[in-house]
């Protein structure tokens, strides 16, 4: 206990600590109670929106070959590669919304 000049009586001091534990250890210690898992539909929707956002962002920088000027310090990715990534990601999500967990 420490005296606090602003309090009429002694006060208590609390100390807070942070413990870093392995996930496996935490799972054994902490029972899951009253938890509601996220719905697969919302996770799928989130992943699709993220993929669409990435696709739209990247394609906003698209240039055709006649518009390109030599830039030795810049790397260019073919639009078809981004489009292929988007289509593959969408196909994987449609087949298994949790594919990204493995």
C-alpha positions in Angstrom: 0.0 0.0 0.0 1.1 3.5 -0.8 0.0 6.8 0.7 -1.8 9.0 -1.8 -1.7 12.7 -0.8 -5.1 13.2 -2.6 -6.9 10.3 -0.9 -8.2 10.4 2.6 -7.0 6.8 3.2 -4.2 4.6 1.7 -4.9 3.2 -1.8 -4.0 -0.1 -3.4 -1.6 -0.3 -6.4 -2.3 -2.8 -9.2 0.3 -4.2 -11.5 -0.5 -5.5 -15.0 1.7 -7.9 -16.8 1.7 -9.5 -20.3 2.5 -13.1 -20.8 3.4 -14.5 -24.2 2.4 -18.2 -24.5 2.4 -20.8 -27.2 -1.0 -21.2 -28.9 -1.1 -24.9 -28.1 -0.6 -24.1 -24.4 -3.3 -21.5 -24.4 -5.8 -23.9 -26.0 -5.3 -26.3 -23.2 -5.7 -23.6 -20.5 -8.6 -21.6 -21.8 -11.9 -23.4 -22.4 -14.0 -22.0 -25.2 -17.3 -20.9 -23.7 -20.2 -18.9 -25.3 -18.2 -18.3 -28.4 -19.9 -17.8 -31.8 -17.8 -18.8 -34.8 -17.6 -16.5 -37.7 -19.9 -17.6 -40.5 -18.3 -19.1 -43.6 -20.4 -16.8 -45.7 -19.0 -13.7 -44.1 -15.4 -15.0 -44.4 -16.0 -15.9 -48.1 -17.5 -12.5 -48.7 -14.6 -10.8 -47.1 -12.0 -12.8 -49.1 -13.9 -12.1 -52.3 -14.1 -8.3 -51.5 -10.3 -8.3 -50.7 -9.5 -10.1 -54.0 -11.7 -7.7 -56.0 -10.2 -4.7 -54.2 -6.7 -6.0 -55.0 -7.6 -6.7 -58.6 -9.2 -3.2 -59.1 -6.3 -1.4 -57.5 -3.6 -3.2 -59.5 -5.5 -2.8 -62.8 -5.9 0.9 -62.2 -2.2 1.1 -63.1 -2.6 -0.8 -66.3 -0.9 0.4 -69.4 -0.9 -1.0 -72.9 2.5 -1.6 -74.5 2.4 1.6 -76.6 2.0 3.6 -73.4 4.9 2.1 -71.6 8.2 4.0 -71.4 11.5 2.3 -70.3 11.8 2.5 -66.5 14.9 0.5 -65.5 14.0 0.6 -61.8 10.4 -0.5 -62.2 9.1 -4.0 -62.5 6.0 -4.6 -64.6 3.6 -7.5 -64.1 1.5 -8.6 -67.1 -2.2 -7.9 -66.6 -2.9 -11.5 -67.5 -0.9 -12.7 -64.4 -3.1 -10.6 -62.1 -6.2 -11.7 -63.8 -5.1 -15.4 -63.5 -4.4 -14.9 -59.8 -7.9 -13.3 -59.3 -9.6 -16.2 -61.2 -7.6 -18.8 -59.3 -8.4 -17.2 -55.9 -12.1 -16.9 -56.7 -12.2 -20.6 -57.9 -10.5 -21.7 -54.7 -12.9 -19.7 -52.5 -15.9 -21.2 -54.4 -14.6 -24.7 -53.9 -13.5 -24.3 -50.3 -13.9 -21.0 -48.3 -11.3 -22.1 -45.8 -8.6 -23.0 -48.4 -6.3 -20.2 -47.1 -6.1 -21.8 -43.7 -3.9 -24.8 -44.9 
